[in-house]
Amino acid sequence: EFSPRCQMKTSQTKVTALEAEDFLGDIHPLIDRLGSADGLNLAGAVNASLRLDDVNDLAGLKKFLENYRTQLLAPIELPLICRAYTHASRNEFFELIALDQQIATDARLEILASASKRIGAIQLKRLHPLRDQRGLQRYIRAVEAGEAHAWHTLVYGVTLASFSFPWRQGLQHYARQTLHGFVHSAEHSRGFAKHDCEMLLEENFAKIPAMIEGAFADVLTAR
């Protein structure tokens, strides 16, 4: 069971589990920190992908979150994280690279590709010091050689496995961080009331456990 007191070691680094949780929290979403100037406005990319109008009121934000949950988060992102975690934890990095290449052909994710790859590349650089994890280093070399893309979902799953982070807790962390990031961005850019945004978040957070179990079932079916 996860405990902030437990420690995970490699030949190059020594990281507490609590630090690993903070490390994981940085990957996604980087909406406010990176912004659209660098082509990393993931919220904008998701909005365009779902063909929604700009979010101008709470009803629009609620619709945006519903579409994101049902069209991207639950059916695509969480299962990809889970599959990456499974491959990495079993040292199946040839399979991981094959999955990475397969994602590049998925038309549903085409509009997110630039943001996803750039966010994933930023996070993957933080895994470079884990020199004793040969499979991980093989994936890093494949990305550097242009044979893989470092999709942010896959890198997140690899990060979970690299630090022996419980996969359910990792998926929950990802889903909560992502939903919170979108709502936080809308709250500040549109001036929505904090209380209304918190209620909307709680509604969405309540759906996360079922999405996680669905992602796990999806991976079992895929295998």
Secondary structure, DSSP 8 states (H G I E B T S, - for coil): ---TT-EEE-SS-EEEHHHHHHHHHTSS--HHHHTGGGT--HHHHHHHHTT-----SHHHHHHHHHHHIIIIIIIIIHHHHHHHHHHHHTT-HHHHHHHHHHHTT-GGGGGGHHHHHHHHHHHHHTTTT-TT-HHHHHHHHHHHTTS----HHHHHHHHHHHTT--HHHHHHHHHHHHHHHHHHHHHHHHT--HHHHHHHHHHHHTTHHHHHHHHHHHHHHH-
